[in-house]
Amino acid sequence: MSILARIRAHGGDVIRDEWRMILRPGRLSPDALAWLKKPEVRAAVHAEVWPQLGDWSERAAIREFDGGQDRAAAEREAYREIMARC
């Protein structure tokens, strides 16, 4: 069972807002919420919610480091670029 399916089984949900995600906890226990805050778990959930996450992250990093954009601008432009391909 996927992490997202487990969250939904407990009345929660994860909503994608552009490249960010919002957790609606539902009936998740405090232990479950603490587990979901671990960086590796957050990354796994994020990838389930938005499969293009890896492409977006790579494009944002290239725009920031090679293109000289600040992080916020790099993320916005990378999002536009990825969504234009979908």
PyMOL Python script that loads the backbone (N, CA, C, O; Angstrom):
from pymol import cmd

cmd.read_pdbstr("""\
ATOM      1  N   MET A   1       0.854  -1.177   0.000  1.00  0.00           N
ATOM      2  CA  MET A   1       0.000   0.000   0.000  1.00  0.00           C
ATOM      3  C   MET A   1       0.901   1.242   0.000  1.00  0.00           C
ATOM      4  O   MET A   1       1.864   1.316   0.763  1.00  0.00           O
ATOM      5  N   SER A   2       0.587   2.190  -0.841  1.00  0.00           N
ATOM      6  CA  SER A   2       1.384   3.416  -0.924  1.00  0.00           C
ATOM      7  C   SER A   2       1.172   4.277   0.325  1.00  0.00           C
ATOM      8  O   SER A   2       0.198   4.112   1.060  1.00  0.00           O
ATOM      9  N   ILE A   3       2.099   5.183   0.537  1.00  0.00           N
ATOM     10  CA  ILE A   3       1.979   6.098   1.675  1.00  0.00           C
ATOM     11  C   ILE A   3       0.734   6.953   1.508  1.00  0.00           C
ATOM     12  O   ILE A   3       0.001   7.177   2.472  1.00  0.00           O
ATOM     13  N   LEU A   4       0.491   7.427   0.309  1.00  0.00           N
ATOM     14  CA  LEU A   4      -0.690   8.251   0.050  1.00  0.00           C
ATOM     15  C   LEU A   4      -1.974   7.479   0.338  1.00  0.00           C
ATOM     16  O   LEU A   4      -2.920   8.036   0.895  1.00  0.00           O
ATOM     17  N   ALA A   5      -2.014   6.212  -0.035  1.00  0.00           N
ATOM     18  CA  ALA A   5      -3.190   5.377   0.250  1.00  0.00           C
ATOM     19  C   ALA A   5      -3.394   5.216   1.755  1.00  0.00           C
ATOM     20  O   ALA A   5      -4.528   5.209   2.233  1.00  0.00           O
ATOM     21  N   ARG A   6      -2.296   5.086   2.499  1.00  0.00           N
ATOM     22  CA  ARG A   6      -2.406   4.974   3.965  1.00  0.00           C
ATOM     23  C   ARG A   6      -2.955   6.256   4.570  1.00  0.00           C
ATOM     24  O   ARG A   6      -3.801   6.222   5.463  1.00  0.00           O
ATOM     25  N   ILE A   7      -2.463   7.392   4.073  1.00  0.00           N
ATOM     26  CA  ILE A   7      -2.957   8.684   4.574  1.00  0.00           C
ATOM     27  C   ILE A   7      -4.460   8.790   4.315  1.00  0.00           C
ATOM     28  O   ILE A   7      -5.224   9.181   5.198  1.00  0.00           O
ATOM     29  N   ARG A   8      -4.869   8.444   3.118  1.00  0.00           N
ATOM     30  CA  ARG A   8      -6.289   8.535   2.750  1.00  0.00           C
ATOM     31  C   ARG A   8      -7.146   7.544   3.526  1.00  0.00           C
ATOM     32  O   ARG A   8      -8.309   7.828   3.810  1.00  0.00           O
ATOM     33  N   ALA A   9      -6.590   6.389   3.872  1.00  0.00           N
ATOM     34  CA  ALA A   9      -7.330   5.396   4.656  1.00  0.00           C
ATOM     35  C   ALA A   9      -7.645   5.918   6.059  1.00  0.00           C
ATOM     36  O   ALA A   9      -8.564   5.427   6.714  1.00  0.00           O
ATOM     37  N   HIS A  10      -6.889   6.901   6.512  1.00  0.00           N
ATOM     38  CA  HIS A  10      -7.122   7.498   7.829  1.00  0.00           C
ATOM     39  C   HIS A  10      -7.813   8.857   7.711  1.00  0.00           C
ATOM     40  O   HIS A  10      -7.735   9.677   8.625  1.00  0.00           O
ATOM     41  N   GLY A  11      -8.474   9.088   6.606  1.00  0.00           N
ATOM     42  CA  GLY A  11      -9.254  10.308   6.429  1.00  0.00           C
ATOM     43  C   GLY A  11      -8.434  11.530   6.060  1.00  0.00           C
ATOM     44  O   GLY A  11      -8.971  12.637   6.014  1.00  0.00           O
ATOM     45  N   GLY A  12      -7.147  11.356   5.796  1.00  0.00           N
ATOM     46  CA  GLY A  12      -6.301  12.479   5.413  1.00  0.00           C
ATOM     47  C   GLY A  12      -6.167  12.584   3.908  1.00  0.00           C
ATOM     48  O   GLY A  12      -6.737  11.787   3.163  1.00  0.00           O
ATOM     49  N   ASP A  13      -5.424  13.551   3.480  1.00  0.00           N
ATOM     50  CA  ASP A  13      -5.156  13.707   2.058  1.00  0.00           C
ATOM     51  C   ASP A  13      -3.933  14.589   1.887  1.00  0.00           C
ATOM     52  O   ASP A  13      -3.544  15.317   2.800  1.00  0.00           O
ATOM     53  N   VAL A  14      -3.338  14.518   0.723  1.00  0.00           N
ATOM     54  CA  VAL A  14      -2.228  15.387   0.360  1.00  0.00           C
ATOM     55  C   VAL A  14      -2.633  16.069  -0.931  1.00  0.00           C
ATOM     56  O   VAL A  14      -2.948  15.418  -1.928  1.00  0.00           O
ATOM     57  N   ILE A  15      -2.619  17.377  -0.896  1.00  0.00           N
ATOM     58  CA  ILE A  15      -3.040  18.197  -2.025  1.00  0.00           C
ATOM     59  C   ILE A  15      -1.798  18.859  -2.617  1.00  0.00           C
ATOM     60  O   ILE A  15      -0.966  19.398  -1.886  1.00  0.00           O
ATOM     61  N   ARG A  16      -1.679  18.816  -3.936  1.00  0.00           N
ATOM     62  CA  ARG A  16      -0.569  19.499  -4.603  1.00  0.00           C
ATOM     63  C   ARG A  16      -1.001  20.907  -4.960  1.00  0.00           C
ATOM     64  O   ARG A  16      -2.050  21.120  -5.568  1.00  0.00           O
ATOM     65  N   ASP A  17      -0.170  21.868  -4.569  1.00  0.00           N
ATOM     66  CA  ASP A  17      -0.368  23.266  -4.924  1.00  0.00           C
ATOM     67  C   ASP A  17       0.870  23.685  -5.708  1.00  0.00           C
ATOM     68  O   ASP A  17       1.894  24.044  -5.127  1.00  0.00           O
ATOM     69  N   GLU A  18       0.764  23.634  -7.029  1.00  0.00           N
ATOM     70  CA  GLU A  18       1.901  23.789  -7.922  1.00  0.00           C
ATOM     71  C   GLU A  18       2.940  22.745  -7.527  1.00  0.00           C
ATOM     72  O   GLU A  18       2.653  21.553  -7.626  1.00  0.00           O
ATOM     73  N   TRP A  19       4.136  23.137  -7.083  1.00  0.00           N
ATOM     74  CA  TRP A  19       5.171  22.159  -6.726  1.00  0.00           C
ATOM     75  C   TRP A  19       5.191  21.868  -5.227  1.00  0.00           C
ATOM     76  O   TRP A  19       5.967  21.032  -4.763  1.00  0.00           O
ATOM     77  N   ARG A  20       4.343  22.554  -4.476  1.00  0.00           N
ATOM     78  CA  ARG A  20       4.291  22.346  -3.036  1.00  0.00           C
ATOM     79  C   ARG A  20       3.186  21.356  -2.701  1.00  0.00           C
ATOM     80  O   ARG A  20       2.311  21.098  -3.528  1.00  0.00           O
ATOM     81  N   MET A  21       3.220  20.802  -1.500  1.00  0.00           N
ATOM     82  CA  MET A  21       2.148  19.913  -1.090  1.00  0.00           C
ATOM     83  C   MET A  21       1.629  20.327   0.274  1.00  0.00           C
ATOM     84  O   MET A  21       2.359  20.851   1.114  1.00  0.00           O
ATOM     85  N   ILE A  22       0.344  20.073   0.464  1.00  0.00           N
ATOM     86  CA  ILE A  22      -0.346  20.424   1.702  1.00  0.00           C
ATOM     87  C   ILE A  22      -0.938  19.143   2.277  1.00  0.00           C
ATOM     88  O   ILE A  22      -1.651  18.417   1.585  1.00  0.00           O
ATOM     89  N   LEU A  23      -0.640  18.871   3.537  1.00  0.00           N
ATOM     90  CA  LEU A  23      -1.173  17.691   4.206  1.00  0.00           C
ATOM     91  C   LEU A  23      -2.436  18.056   4.959  1.00  0.00           C
ATOM     92  O   LEU A  23      -2.445  18.983   5.769  1.00  0.00           O
ATOM     93  N   ARG A  24      -3.495  17.323   4.686  1.00  0.00           N
ATOM     94  CA  ARG A  24      -4.723  17.418   5.480  1.00  0.00           C
ATOM     95  C   ARG A  24      -4.735  16.154   6.342  1.00  0.00           C
ATOM     96  O   ARG A  24      -4.986  15.066   5.823  1.00  0.00           O
ATOM     97  N   PRO A  25      -4.470  16.273   7.646  1.00  0.00           N
ATOM     98  CA  PRO A  25      -4.172  15.108   8.465  1.00  0.00           C
ATOM     99  C   PRO A  25      -5.314  14.147   8.763  1.00  0.00           C
ATOM    100  O   PRO A  25      -5.062  12.986   9.084  1.00  0.00           O
ATOM    101  N   GLY A  26      -6.547  14.591   8.668  1.00  0.00           N
ATOM    102  CA  GLY A  26      -7.648  13.681   8.968  1.00  0.00           C
ATOM    103  C   GLY A  26      -7.501  13.103  10.360  1.00  0.00           C
ATOM    104  O   GLY A  26      -7.365  13.851  11.327  1.00  0.00           O
ATOM    105  N   ARG A  27      -7.528  11.774  10.479  1.00  0.00           N
ATOM    106  CA  ARG A  27      -7.428  11.101  11.779  1.00  0.00           C
ATOM    107  C   ARG A  27      -6.041  10.503  12.014  1.00  0.00           C
ATOM    108  O   ARG A  27      -5.903   9.570  12.804  1.00  0.00           O
ATOM    109  N   LEU A  28      -5.030  11.017  11.353  1.00  0.00           N
ATOM    110  CA  LEU A  28      -3.677  10.494  11.540  1.00  0.00           C
ATOM    111  C   LEU A  28      -3.220  10.749  12.975  1.00  0.00           C
ATOM    112  O   LEU A  28      -3.448  11.824  13.529  1.00  0.00           O
ATOM    113  N   SER A  29      -2.583   9.764  13.554  1.00  0.00           N
ATOM    114  CA  SER A  29      -2.098   9.876  14.930  1.00  0.00           C
ATOM    115  C   SER A  29      -0.896  10.816  14.986  1.00  0.00           C
ATOM    116  O   SER A  29      -0.262  11.086  13.966  1.00  0.00           O
ATOM    117  N   PRO A  30      -0.587  11.316  16.190  1.00  0.00           N
ATOM    118  CA  PRO A  30       0.610  12.145  16.334  1.00  0.00           C
ATOM    119  C   PRO A  30       1.885  11.417  15.881  1.00  0.00           C
ATOM    120  O   PRO A  30       2.779  12.037  15.304  1.00  0.00           O
ATOM    121  N   ASP A  31       1.971  10.106  16.140  1.00  0.00           N
ATOM    122  CA  ASP A  31       3.134   9.343  15.687  1.00  0.00           C
ATOM    123  C   ASP A  31       3.208   9.299  14.160  1.00  0.00           C
ATOM    124  O   ASP A  31       4.287   9.429  13.581  1.00  0.00           O
ATOM    125  N   ALA A  32       2.065   9.117  13.520  1.00  0.00           N
ATOM    126  CA  ALA A  32       2.036   9.086  12.055  1.00  0.00           C
ATOM    127  C   ALA A  32       2.437  10.445  11.489  1.00  0.00           C
ATOM    128  O   ALA A  32       3.179  10.518  10.510  1.00  0.00           O
ATOM    129  N   LEU A  33       1.950  11.511  12.099  1.00  0.00           N
ATOM    130  CA  LEU A  33       2.311  12.852  11.635  1.00  0.00           C
ATOM    131  C   LEU A  33       3.805  13.110  11.804  1.00  0.00           C
ATOM    132  O   LEU A  33       4.437  13.712  10.936  1.00  0.00           O
ATOM    133  N   ALA A  34       4.367  12.654  12.917  1.00  0.00           N
ATOM    134  CA  ALA A  34       5.809  12.806  13.140  1.00  0.00           C
ATOM    135  C   ALA A  34       6.589  12.030  12.083  1.00  0.00           C
ATOM    136  O   ALA A  34       7.598  12.519  11.574  1.00  0.00           O
ATOM    137  N   TRP A  35       6.129  10.818  11.748  1.00  0.00           N
ATOM    138  CA  TRP A  35       6.787  10.008  10.727  1.00  0.00           C
ATOM    139  C   TRP A  35       6.736  10.704   9.369  1.00  0.00           C
ATOM    140  O   TRP A  35       7.715  10.694   8.623  1.00  0.00           O
ATOM    141  N   LEU A  36       5.589  11.308   9.054  1.00  0.00           N
ATOM    142  CA  LEU A  36       5.438  11.991   7.775  1.00  0.00           C
ATOM    143  C   LEU A  36       6.333  13.226   7.647  1.00  0.00           C
ATOM    144  O   LEU A  36       6.590  13.687   6.535  1.00  0.00           O
ATOM    145  N   LYS A  37       6.802  13.757   8.758  1.00  0.00           N
ATOM    146  CA  LYS A  37       7.680  14.929   8.720  1.00  0.00           C
ATOM    147  C   LYS A  37       9.128  14.574   8.398  1.00  0.00           C
ATOM    148  O   LYS A  37       9.929  15.465   8.115  1.00  0.00           O
ATOM    149  N   LYS A  38       9.474  13.288   8.436  1.00  0.00           N
ATOM    150  CA  LYS A  38      10.843  12.896   8.099  1.00  0.00           C
ATOM    151  C   LYS A  38      11.111  13.250   6.636  1.00  0.00           C
ATOM    152  O   LYS A  38      10.273  12.996   5.771  1.00  0.00           O
ATOM    153  N   PRO A  39      12.273  13.834   6.361  1.00  0.00           N
ATOM    154  CA  PRO A  39      12.566  14.280   4.984  1.00  0.00           C
ATOM    155  C   PRO A  39      12.423  13.183   3.932  1.00  0.00           C
ATOM    156  O   PRO A  39      11.902  13.436   2.846  1.00  0.00           O
ATOM    157  N   GLU A  40      12.874  11.980   4.236  1.00  0.00           N
ATOM    158  CA  GLU A  40      12.794  10.910   3.239  1.00  0.00           C
ATOM    159  C   GLU A  40      11.355  10.470   2.992  1.00  0.00           C
ATOM    160  O   GLU A  40      11.015  10.061   1.883  1.00  0.00           O
ATOM    161  N   VAL A  41      10.509  10.552   4.018  1.00  0.00           N
ATOM    162  CA  VAL A  41       9.098  10.194   3.856  1.00  0.00           C
ATOM    163  C   VAL A  41       8.372  11.296   3.099  1.00  0.00           C
ATOM    164  O   VAL A  41       7.575  11.021   2.202  1.00  0.00           O
ATOM    165  N   ARG A  42       8.652  12.547   3.462  1.00  0.00           N
ATOM    166  CA  ARG A  42       8.053  13.683   2.736  1.00  0.00           C
ATOM    167  C   ARG A  42       8.391  13.613   1.255  1.00  0.00           C
ATOM    168  O   ARG A  42       7.534  13.850   0.403  1.00  0.00           O
ATOM    169  N   ALA A  43       9.646  13.286   0.949  1.00  0.00           N
ATOM    170  CA  ALA A  43      10.069  13.183  -0.452  1.00  0.00           C
ATOM    171  C   ALA A  43       9.315  12.071  -1.169  1.00  0.00           C
ATOM    172  O   ALA A  43       8.921  12.232  -2.324  1.00  0.00           O
ATOM    173  N   ALA A  44       9.113  10.955  -0.497  1.00  0.00           N
ATOM    174  CA  ALA A  44       8.392   9.834  -1.112  1.00  0.00           C
ATOM    175  C   ALA A  44       6.930  10.199  -1.366  1.00  0.00           C
ATOM    176  O   ALA A  44       6.384   9.881  -2.422  1.00  0.00           O
ATOM    177  N   VAL A  45       6.299  10.861  -0.403  1.00  0.00           N
ATOM    178  CA  VAL A  45       4.903  11.288  -0.575  1.00  0.00           C
ATOM    179  C   VAL A  45       4.809  12.310  -1.699  1.00  0.00           C
ATOM    180  O   VAL A  45       3.918  12.241  -2.546  1.00  0.00           O
ATOM    181  N   HIS A  46       5.730  13.247  -1.694  1.00  0.00           N
ATOM    182  CA  HIS A  46       5.736  14.294  -2.719  1.00  0.00           C
ATOM    183  C   HIS A  46       5.854  13.673  -4.111  1.00  0.00           C
ATOM    184  O   HIS A  46       5.175  14.101  -5.045  1.00  0.00           O
ATOM    185  N   ALA A  47       6.706  12.675  -4.248  1.00  0.00           N
ATOM    186  CA  ALA A  47       6.881  12.001  -5.539  1.00  0.00           C
ATOM    187  C   ALA A  47       5.623  11.232  -5.941  1.00  0.00           C
ATOM    188  O   ALA A  47       5.314  11.127  -7.128  1.00  0.00           O
ATOM    189  N   GLU A  48       4.896  10.694  -4.958  1.00  0.00           N
ATOM    190  CA  GLU A  48       3.630  10.009  -5.274  1.00  0.00           C
ATOM    191  C   GLU A  48       2.583  11.003  -5.755  1.00  0.00           C
ATOM    192  O   GLU A  48       1.842  10.731  -6.700  1.00  0.00           O
ATOM    193  N   VAL A  49       2.528  12.150  -5.101  1.00  0.00           N
ATOM    194  CA  VAL A  49       1.525  13.160  -5.427  1.00  0.00           C
ATOM    195  C   VAL A  49       1.826  13.814  -6.769  1.00  0.00           C
ATOM    196  O   VAL A  49       0.910  14.106  -7.537  1.00  0.00           O
ATOM    197  N   TRP A  50       3.102  14.045  -7.056  1.00  0.00           N
ATOM    198  CA  TRP A  50       3.499  14.716  -8.299  1.00  0.00           C
ATOM    199  C   TRP A  50       4.677  13.973  -8.922  1.00  0.00           C
ATOM    200  O   TRP A  50       5.825  14.244  -8.570  1.00  0.00           O
ATOM    201  N   PRO A  51       4.419  13.050  -9.834  1.00  0.00           N
ATOM    202  CA  PRO A  51       5.491  12.252 -10.426  1.00  0.00           C
ATOM    203  C   PRO A  51       6.573  13.072 -11.143  1.00  0.00           C
ATOM    204  O   PRO A  51       7.685  12.578 -11.327  1.00  0.00           O
ATOM    205  N   GLN A  52       6.278  14.288 -11.544  1.00  0.00           N
ATOM    206  CA  GLN A  52       7.263  15.132 -12.226  1.00  0.00           C
ATOM    207  C   GLN A  52       8.204  15.838 -11.253  1.00  0.00           C
ATOM    208  O   GLN A  52       9.010  16.667 -11.675  1.00  0.00           O
ATOM    209  N   LEU A  53       8.119  15.531  -9.984  1.00  0.00           N
ATOM    210  CA  LEU A  53       8.927  16.204  -8.962  1.00  0.00           C
ATOM    211  C   LEU A  53      10.419  16.162  -9.279  1.00  0.00           C
ATOM    212  O   LEU A  53      11.101  17.180  -9.158  1.00  0.00           O
ATOM    213  N   GLY A  54      10.931  15.017  -9.676  1.00  0.00           N
ATOM    214  CA  GLY A  54      12.360  14.898  -9.974  1.00  0.00           C
ATOM    215  C   GLY A  54      12.787  15.804 -11.112  1.00  0.00           C
ATOM    216  O   GLY A  54      13.827  16.457 -11.035  1.00  0.00           O
ATOM    217  N   ASP A  55      11.984  15.845 -12.170  1.00  0.00           N
ATOM    218  CA  ASP A  55      12.289  16.727 -13.304  1.00  0.00           C
ATOM    219  C   ASP A  55      12.263  18.183 -12.872  1.00  0.00           C
ATOM    220  O   ASP A  55      13.139  18.965 -13.241  1.00  0.00           O
ATOM    221  N   TRP A  56      11.249  18.548 -12.084  1.00  0.00           N
ATOM    222  CA  TRP A  56      11.121  19.924 -11.618  1.00  0.00           C
ATOM    223  C   TRP A  56      12.318  20.315 -10.760  1.00  0.00           C
ATOM    224  O   TRP A  56      12.891  21.390 -10.936  1.00  0.00           O
ATOM    225  N   SER A  57      12.687  19.446  -9.838  1.00  0.00           N
ATOM    226  CA  SER A  57      13.807  19.726  -8.942  1.00  0.00           C
ATOM    227  C   SER A  57      15.102  19.932  -9.724  1.00  0.00           C
ATOM    228  O   SER A  57      15.876  20.844  -9.432  1.00  0.00           O
ATOM    229  N   GLU A  58      15.328  19.082 -10.715  1.00  0.00           N
ATOM    230  CA  GLU A  58      16.523  19.207 -11.553  1.00  0.00           C
ATOM    231  C   GLU A  58      16.510  20.518 -12.328  1.00  0.00           C
ATOM    232  O   GLU A  58      17.519  21.222 -12.376  1.00  0.00           O
ATOM    233  N   ARG A  59      15.376  20.848 -12.935  1.00  0.00           N
ATOM    234  CA  ARG A  59      15.282  22.084 -13.720  1.00  0.00           C
ATOM    235  C   ARG A  59      15.466  23.310 -12.826  1.00  0.00           C
ATOM    236  O   ARG A  59      16.132  24.267 -13.220  1.00  0.00           O
ATOM    237  N   ALA A  60      14.882  23.288 -11.629  1.00  0.00           N
ATOM    238  CA  ALA A  60      15.026  24.417 -10.699  1.00  0.00           C
ATOM    239  C   ALA A  60      16.488  24.587 -10.287  1.00  0.00           C
ATOM    240  O   ALA A  60      16.984  25.711 -10.212  1.00  0.00           O
ATOM    241  N   ALA A  61      17.177  23.481 -10.022  1.00  0.00           N
ATOM    242  CA  ALA A  61      18.588  23.557  -9.622  1.00  0.00           C
ATOM    243  C   ALA A  61      19.444  24.113 -10.761  1.00  0.00           C
ATOM    244  O   ALA A  61      20.331  24.935 -10.528  1.00  0.00           O
ATOM    245  N   ILE A  62      19.184  23.673 -11.970  1.00  0.00           N
ATOM    246  CA  ILE A  62      19.945  24.176 -13.121  1.00  0.00           C
ATOM    247  C   ILE A  62      19.713  25.673 -13.290  1.00  0.00           C
ATOM    248  O   ILE A  62      20.651  26.434 -13.528  1.00  0.00           O
ATOM    249  N   ARG A  63      18.457  26.085 -13.167  1.00  0.00           N
ATOM    250  CA  ARG A  63      18.146  27.515 -13.317  1.00  0.00           C
ATOM    251  C   ARG A  63      18.812  28.345 -12.211  1.00  0.00           C
ATOM    252  O   ARG A  63      19.277  29.459 -12.453  1.00  0.00           O
ATOM    253  N   GLU A  64      18.851  27.788 -11.006  1.00  0.00           N
ATOM    254  CA  GLU A  64      19.443  28.529  -9.891  1.00  0.00           C
ATOM    255  C   GLU A  64      20.967  28.596 -10.002  1.00  0.00           C
ATOM    256  O   GLU A  64      21.547  29.680  -9.931  1.00  0.00           O
ATOM    257  N   PHE A  65      21.609  27.455 -10.174  1.00  0.00           N
ATOM    258  CA  PHE A  65      23.068  27.419 -10.121  1.00  0.00           C
ATOM    259  C   PHE A  65      23.740  27.791 -11.436  1.00  0.00           C
ATOM    260  O   PHE A  65      24.725  28.529 -11.433  1.00  0.00           O
ATOM    261  N   ASP A  66      23.235  27.302 -12.543  1.00  0.00           N
ATOM    262  CA  ASP A  66      23.844  27.634 -13.835  1.00  0.00           C
ATOM    263  C   ASP A  66      23.265  28.917 -14.423  1.00  0.00           C
ATOM    264  O   ASP A  66      23.963  29.677 -15.095  1.00  0.00           O
ATOM    265  N   GLY A  67      21.968  29.147 -14.157  1.00  0.00           N
ATOM    266  CA  GLY A  67      21.316  30.312 -14.741  1.00  0.00           C
ATOM    267  C   GLY A  67      21.368  31.558 -13.885  1.00  0.00           C
ATOM    268  O   GLY A  67      21.040  32.648 -14.355  1.00  0.00           O
ATOM    269  N   GLY A  68      21.781  31.412 -12.618  1.00  0.00           N
ATOM    270  CA  GLY A  68      21.913  32.573 -11.741  1.00  0.00           C
ATOM    271  C   GLY A  68      20.614  33.128 -11.195  1.00  0.00           C
ATOM    272  O   GLY A  68      20.597  34.233 -10.654  1.00  0.00           O
ATOM    273  N   GLN A  69      19.517  32.383 -11.326  1.00  0.00           N
ATOM    274  CA  GLN A  69      18.242  32.865 -10.777  1.00  0.00           C
ATOM    275  C   GLN A  69      18.203  32.627  -9.268  1.00  0.00           C
ATOM    276  O   GLN A  69      18.827  31.695  -8.762  1.00  0.00           O
ATOM    277  N   ASP A  70      17.458  33.488  -8.550  1.00  0.00           N
ATOM    278  CA  ASP A  70      17.264  33.196  -7.132  1.00  0.00           C
ATOM    279  C   ASP A  70      16.359  31.961  -7.017  1.00  0.00           C
ATOM    280  O   ASP A  70      15.675  31.605  -7.977  1.00  0.00           O
ATOM    281  N   ARG A  71      16.354  31.317  -5.864  1.00  0.00           N
ATOM    282  CA  ARG A  71      15.660  30.030  -5.714  1.00  0.00           C
ATOM    283  C   ARG A  71      14.170  30.138  -6.044  1.00  0.00           C
ATOM    284  O   ARG A  71      13.632  29.282  -6.745  1.00  0.00           O
ATOM    285  N   ALA A  72      13.505  31.172  -5.551  1.00  0.00           N
ATOM    286  CA  ALA A  72      12.068  31.312  -5.791  1.00  0.00           C
ATOM    287  C   ALA A  72      11.761  31.435  -7.285  1.00  0.00           C
ATOM    288  O   ALA A  72      10.841  30.788  -7.786  1.00  0.00           O
ATOM    289  N   ALA A  73      12.522  32.252  -7.987  1.00  0.00           N
ATOM    290  CA  ALA A  73      12.311  32.419  -9.430  1.00  0.00           C
ATOM    291  C   ALA A  73      12.627  31.122 -10.169  1.00  0.00           C
ATOM    292  O   ALA A  73      11.915  30.747 -11.100  1.00  0.00           O
ATOM    293  N   ALA A  74      13.688  30.440  -9.759  1.00  0.00           N
ATOM    294  CA  ALA A  74      14.060  29.182 -10.396  1.00  0.00           C
ATOM    295  C   ALA A  74      12.953  28.145 -10.238  1.00  0.00           C
ATOM    296  O   ALA A  74      12.638  27.424 -11.185  1.00  0.00           O
ATOM    297  N   GLU A  75      12.364  28.067  -9.049  1.00  0.00           N
ATOM    298  CA  GLU A  75      11.264  27.117  -8.819  1.00  0.00           C
ATOM    299  C   GLU A  75      10.049  27.455  -9.672  1.00  0.00           C
ATOM    300  O   GLU A  75       9.454  26.570 -10.287  1.00  0.00           O
ATOM    301  N   ARG A  76       9.679  28.732  -9.711  1.00  0.00           N
ATOM    302  CA  ARG A  76       8.518  29.157 -10.520  1.00  0.00           C
ATOM    303  C   ARG A  76       8.711  28.834 -11.989  1.00  0.00           C
ATOM    304  O   ARG A  76       7.830  28.259 -12.629  1.00  0.00           O
ATOM    305  N   GLU A  77       9.874  29.209 -12.523  1.00  0.00           N
ATOM    306  CA  GLU A  77      10.131  28.997 -13.945  1.00  0.00           C
ATOM    307  C   GLU A  77      10.253  27.516 -14.281  1.00  0.00           C
ATOM    308  O   GLU A  77       9.808  27.081 -15.343  1.00  0.00           O
ATOM    309  N   ALA A  78      10.845  26.752 -13.394  1.00  0.00           N
ATOM    310  CA  ALA A  78      10.937  25.307 -13.617  1.00  0.00           C
ATOM    311  C   ALA A  78       9.540  24.688 -13.627  1.00  0.00           C
ATOM    312  O   ALA A  78       9.258  23.796 -14.428  1.00  0.00           O
ATOM    313  N   TYR A  79       8.675  25.157 -12.745  1.00  0.00           N
ATOM    314  CA  TYR A  79       7.296  24.651 -12.721  1.00  0.00           C
ATOM    315  C   TYR A  79       6.599  24.951 -14.046  1.00  0.00           C
ATOM    316  O   TYR A  79       5.955  24.075 -14.623  1.00  0.00           O
ATOM    317  N   ARG A  80       6.724  26.167 -14.522  1.00  0.00           N
ATOM    318  CA  ARG A  80       6.102  26.530 -15.809  1.00  0.00           C
ATOM    319  C   ARG A  80       6.643  25.661 -16.945  1.00  0.00           C
ATOM    320  O   ARG A  80       5.888  25.214 -17.808  1.00  0.00           O
ATOM    321  N   GLU A  81       7.943  25.429 -16.934  1.00  0.00           N
ATOM    322  CA  GLU A  81       8.568  24.627 -17.971  1.00  0.00           C
ATOM    323  C   GLU A  81       8.054  23.182 -17.935  1.00  0.00           C
ATOM    324  O   GLU A  81       7.717  22.617 -18.975  1.00  0.00           O
ATOM    325  N   ILE A  82       7.997  22.592 -16.745  1.00  0.00           N
ATOM    326  CA  ILE A  82       7.541  21.203 -16.606  1.00  0.00           C
ATOM    327  C   ILE A  82       6.065  21.090 -17.010  1.00  0.00           C
ATOM    328  O   ILE A  82       5.690  20.153 -17.716  1.00  0.00           O
ATOM    329  N   MET A  83       5.246  22.014 -16.579  1.00  0.00           N
ATOM    330  CA  MET A  83       3.815  21.943 -16.881  1.00  0.00           C
ATOM    331  C   MET A  83       3.549  22.174 -18.358  1.00  0.00           C
ATOM    332  O   MET A  83       2.569  21.656 -18.892  1.00  0.00           O
ATOM    333  N   ALA A  84       4.395  22.937 -19.026  1.00  0.00           N
ATOM    334  CA  ALA A  84       4.228  23.147 -20.472  1.00  0.00           C
ATOM    335  C   ALA A  84       4.454  21.851 -21.243  1.00  0.00           C
ATOM    336  O   ALA A  84       3.918  21.678 -22.338  1.00  0.00           O
ATOM    337  N   ARG A  85       5.242  20.943 -20.679  1.00  0.00           N
ATOM    338  CA  ARG A  85       5.514  19.665 -21.332  1.00  0.00           C
ATOM    339  C   ARG A  85       4.432  18.618 -21.065  1.00  0.00           C
ATOM    340  O   ARG A  85       4.349  17.618 -21.778  1.00  0.00           O
ATOM    341  N   CYS A  86       3.610  18.841 -20.051  1.00  0.00           N
ATOM    342  CA  CYS A  86       2.588  17.830 -19.685  1.00  0.00           C
ATOM    343  C   CYS A  86       1.381  17.880 -20.595  1.00  0.00           C
ATOM    344  O   CYS A  86       0.444  17.102 -20.420  1.00  0.00           O
TER     345      CYS A  86
END
""", "prot")
cmd.dss("prot")
cmd.show_as("cartoon", "prot")
cmd.util.cbc("prot")
cmd.orient("prot")
